[in-house]
Amino acid sequence: MTQIKQGFILAAGRGKRMQHLTDDKPKPLIKVGGKCLIDYNVEHLINVGIKDCVVNLCYKGEMIRNHLLKTYPQMNFIFSYEDEALETGGGIQNALSLMRNEPFFVINSDALWFDVSGQHLLQEMRQVWNENNHDILLMMQPVEQASGCHANGDYLLDENKYLKRRKDKFINAPYLYGGVLICNPNVFLNEEKGCYSLIRIFDKLEQNNRLGYYIHKGQWFHVGDPKAKEIAETHFALD
């Protein structure tokens, strides 16, 4: 099992679909179940022994920085600042010089999940990761166990069990990309810097059968708008 030792939390976006909820705070500091969204991400990393974490910041980024430094003194945070949000791909590429040149976890700050008893998503993905077979390993979430997102899915599996992204709006796919992945930094070597989505890289790897996956067995929630937040609240409410 590869001992992946660093994480990356995507936290630069404002989250405009959250409407008034992000007027006075960035989306990662919105609370669900009495806890900030980004806290769930950090604690997942802590639970698999990761202390080194890069967080990209833009909208009200100092609020996130101050919260993390105060709440998790045991973590080694490195902050990557963006004058304008660079999206998922551009944001990671912009921060690579701050990281070790080795594979790392990436987590979207608006992705929440429950693991089935006795398992941990990040640990399971770390066990599946194999640089000989893939350059990125995506968390795949069965649509029927997902909340707060579109119902027609993102990916199918072809006859050889390789991922194929759904590109026809009239086709349903059984799996969603769940906002968690393991990434080899080499995938950015030939990418032009700027603002772009990771999907650009996913599609290139897919063509070469270098896009791996792990199918999550628990429930998953995308907290992308006020309604999705309400749904998540019913599951993550404090005891």
BADREN-559411 format. One record per residue (C-alpha): residue number from 0; residue in one letter; chain; x, y, z. Coordinates in pm, whole numbers, plus 50000, padded with zeros to 5 digits. Example, Ala and Ser with C-alpha at 12.3 -4.5 7.8 and 13.67 -1.06 7.14 Angstrom:
PT   nr  rest  kette      x      y      z
PT    0     A      A  51230  49550  50780
PT    1     S      A  51367  49894  50714
//
This chain:
PT   nr  rest  kette      x      y      z
PT    0     M      A  50000  50000  50000
PT    1     T      A  50136  50341  49897
PT    2     Q      A  50187  50571  50194
PT    3     I      A  50040  50891  50055
PT    4     K      A  50147  51162  50296
PT    5     Q      A  49995  51485  50167
PT    6     G      A  49651  51624  50099
PT    7     F      A  49502  51911  49901
PT    8     I      A  49170  52074  49988
PT    9     L      A  49003  52281  49718
PT   10     A      A  48867  52585  49899
PT   11     A      A  48908  52886  49669
PT   12     G      A  48560  52919  49520
PT   13     R      A  48294  53150  49659
PT   14     G      A  48007  52908  49603
PT   15     K      A  47767  53147  49429
PT   16     R      A  47488  52889  49426
PT   17     M      A  47486  52914  49805
PT   18     Q      A  47332  53260  49752
PT   19     H      A  47320  53472  50070
PT   20     L      A  47496  53204  50277
PT   21     T      A  47833  53312  50135
PT   22     D      A  47781  53688  50162
PT   23     D      A  47979  53709  50486
PT   24     K      A  48184  53389  50475
PT   25     P      A  48344  53156  50218
PT   26     K      A  48163  52836  50134
PT   27     P      A  48407  52604  50318
PT   28     L      A  48311  52775  50647
PT   29     I      A  47939  52711  50606
PT   30     K      A  47829  52479  50884
PT   31     V      A  47651  52147  50848
PT   32     G      A  47573  51955  51164
PT   33     G      A  47741  52226  51371
PT   34     K      A  48074  52183  51189
PT   35     C      A  48232  52376  50901
PT   36     L      A  48238  52191  50569
PT   37     I      A  48616  52209  50552
PT   38     D      A  48647  52055  50899
PT   39     Y      A  48504  51728  50772
PT   40     N      A  48773  51723  50501
PT   41     V      A  49058  51794  50744
PT   42     E      A  48939  51531  50989
PT   43     H      A  48922  51267  50716
PT   44     L      A  49289  51340  50640
PT   45     I      A  49381  51328  51009
PT   46     N      A  49205  50992  51043
PT   47     V      A  49443  50835  50790
PT   48     G      A  49753  50990  50944
PT   49     I      A  49806  51282  50706
PT   50     K      A  49942  51602  50861
PT   51     D      A  50065  51789  50552
PT   52     C      A  49787  51967  50365
PT   53     V      A  49777  52239  50101
PT   54     V      A  49464  52455  50090
PT   55     N      A  49403  52692  49799
PT   56     L      A  49238  53020  49892
PT   57     C      A  49072  53310  49713
PT   58     Y      A  48734  53447  49828
PT   59     K      A  48763  53553  50193
PT   60     G      A  49061  53318  50216
PT   61     E      A  49202  53469  50533
PT   62     M      A  48890  53354  50718
PT   63     I      A  48963  52996  50616
PT   64     R      A  49332  53029  50701
PT   65     N      A  49261  53168  51047
PT   66     H      A  48999  52903  51120
PT   67     L      A  49225  52613  51021
PT   68     L      A  49531  52738  51208
PT   69     K      A  49325  52790  51523
PT   70     T      A  49128  52466  51504
PT   71     Y      A  49398  52220  51393
PT   72     P      A  49736  52317  51543
PT   73     Q      A  49858  51960  51486
PT   74     M      A  49834  52002  51107
PT   75     N      A  50101  52144  50878
PT   76     F      A  49896  52367  50649
PT   77     I      A  50041  52537  50343
PT   78     F      A  49820  52799  50182
PT   79     S      A  49815  52871  49811
PT   80     Y      A  49666  53211  49732
PT   81     E      A  49485  53292  49409
PT   82     D      A  49402  53647  49298
PT   83     E      A  49117  53501  49097
PT   84     A      A  48986  53150  49150
PT   85     L      A  49165  52914  48910
PT   86     E      A  48911  52629  48929
PT   87     T      A  49009  52276  49023
PT   88     G      A  49283  52201  48771
PT   89     G      A  49438  52545  48764
PT   90     G      A  49426  52574  49140
PT   91     I      A  49618  52252  49196
PT   92     Q      A  49873  52325  48924
PT   93     N      A  49935  52669  49074
PT   94     A      A  50026  52510  49408
PT   95     L      A  50249  52223  49294
PT   96     S      A  50570  52410  49379
PT   97     L      A  50455  52409  49743
PT   98     M      A  50423  52030  49752
PT   99     R      A  50646  51725  49744
PT  100     N      A  50669  51562  49402
PT  101     E      A  50466  51257  49498
PT  102     P      A  50101  51148  49484
PT  103     F      A  49848  51327  49703
PT  104     F      A  49482  51327  49799
PT  105     V      A  49251  51598  49667
PT  106     I      A  48918  51673  49837
PT  107     N      A  48648  51919  49733
PT  108     S      A  48547  52122  50037
PT  109     D      A  48174  52073  49961
PT  110     A      A  48188  51691  49955
PT  111     L      A  48059  51509  50265
PT  112     W      A  48022  51136  50311
PT  113     F      A  47958  50854  50554
PT  114     D      A  48173  50542  50542
PT  115     V      A  48032  50199  50596
PT  116     S      A  48125  50041  50928
PT  117     G      A  48488  49940  50958
PT  118     Q      A  48603  50121  50643
PT  119     H      A  48748  50461  50558
PT  120     L      A  48725  50600  50207
PT  121     L      A  49073  50753  50198
PT  122     Q      A  49233  50439  50335
PT  123     E      A  49046  50223  50085
PT  124     M      A  49158  50448  49799
PT  125     R      A  49516  50439  49923
PT  126     Q      A  49506  50060  49910
PT  127     V      A  49375  50060  49552
PT  128     W      A  49618  50325  49424
PT  129     N      A  49873  50182  49179
PT  130     E      A  50094  50417  48976
PT  131     N      A  50162  50137  48729
PT  132     N      A  49794  50129  48631
PT  133     H      A  49665  50485  48662
PT  134     D      A  49771  50847  48710
PT  135     I      A  49455  50962  48887
PT  136     L      A  49221  50753  49101
PT  137     L      A  48867  50894  49125
PT  138     M      A  48612  50830  49394
PT  139     M      A  48303  50701  49216
PT  140     Q      A  47970  50734  49395
PT  141     P      A  47667  50524  49295
PT  142     V      A  47390  50768  49198
PT  143     E      A  47135  50597  49420
PT  144     Q      A  47349  50669  49727
PT  145     A      A  47412  51035  49645
PT  146     S      A  47231  51354  49751
PT  147     G      A  47243  51716  49636
PT  148     C      A  47346  51656  49275
PT  149     H      A  47209  51574  48929
PT  150     A      A  47057  51229  48900
PT  151     N      A  47190  51122  48561
PT  152     G      A  47548  51060  48675
PT  153     D      A  47894  51135  48534
PT  154     Y      A  48061  50805  48442
PT  155     L      A  47990  50461  48303
PT  156     L      A  48213  50155  48288
PT  157     D      A  48287  50010  47946
PT  158     E      A  48310  49640  47863
PT  159     N      A  48667  49633  47995
PT  160     K      A  48572  49810  48321
PT  161     Y      A  48738  50138  48225
PT  162     L      A  48574  50470  48310
PT  163     K      A  48394  50656  48031
PT  164     R      A  48253  51002  48098
PT  165     R      A  47889  51054  48003
PT  166     K      A  47879  51313  47724
PT  167     D      A  47519  51268  47608
PT  168     K      A  47265  51452  47824
PT  169     F      A  47003  51192  47735
PT  170     I      A  47206  50901  47873
PT  171     N      A  47207  50805  48240
PT  172     A      A  47532  50696  48403
PT  173     P      A  47544  50490  48724
PT  174     Y      A  47827  50680  48894
PT  175     L      A  47908  51034  49001
PT  176     Y      A  48254  51174  49059
PT  177     G      A  48247  51230  49436
PT  178     G      A  48501  51511  49470
PT  179     V      A  48780  51295  49613
PT  180     L      A  49082  51165  49423
PT  181     I      A  49444  51058  49438
PT  182     C      A  49666  51238  49192
PT  183     N      A  50012  51187  49050
PT  184     P      A  50154  51540  49006
PT  185     N      A  50308  51436  48672
PT  186     V      A  49966  51476  48506
PT  187     F      A  50021  51854  48511
PT  188     L      A  50359  51849  48333
PT  189     N      A  50224  51936  47988
PT  190     E      A  49928  52146  48097
PT  191     E      A  49911  52516  48017
PT  192     K      A  49876  52718  48337
PT  193     G      A  49562  52918  48399
PT  194     C      A  49200  52868  48500
PT  195     Y      A  49066  52524  48405
PT  196     S      A  48878  52225  48540
PT  197     L      A  49029  51890  48629
PT  198     I      A  48787  51737  48381
PT  199     R      A  49031  51839  48109
PT  200     I      A  49291  51607  48262
PT  201     F      A  49037  51335  48340
PT  202     D      A  48941  51318  47973
PT  203     K      A  49303  51289  47857
PT  204     L      A  49372  51006  48102
PT  205     E      A  49048  50834  48005
PT  206     Q      A  49163  50816  47643
PT  207     N      A  49476  50629  47753
PT  208     N      A  49301  50409  48010
PT  209     R      A  49500  50580  48286
PT  210     L      A  49198  50700  48486
PT  211     G      A  49141  50469  48781
PT  212     Y      A  48850  50456  49023
PT  213     Y      A  48726  50333  49357
PT  214     I      A  48353  50283  49415
PT  215     H      A  48250  50424  49752
PT  216     K      A  48013  50207  49951
PT  217     G      A  47859  50466  50185
PT  218     Q      A  47634  50769  50148
PT  219     W      A  47760  51090  49987
PT  220     F      A  47638  51448  49988
PT  221     H      A  47723  51741  49762
PT  222     V      A  47654  52062  49955
PT  223     G      A  47622  52293  49658
PT  224     D      A  47317  52508  49736
PT  225     P      A  47085  52591  50030
PT  226     K      A  46851  52299  49955
PT  227     A      A  47141  52052  49948
PT  228     K      A  47264  52199  50276
PT  229     E      A  46923  52134  50435
PT  230     I      A  46932  51772  50316
PT  231     A      A  47280  51722  50458
PT  232     E      A  47175  51879  50788
PT  233     T      A  46920  51604  50845
PT  234     H      A  47199  51343  50827
PT  235     F      A  47485  51528  50998
PT  236     A      A  47285  51691  51280
PT  237     L      A  47459  51691  51617
PT  238     D      A  47367  51407  51849
//
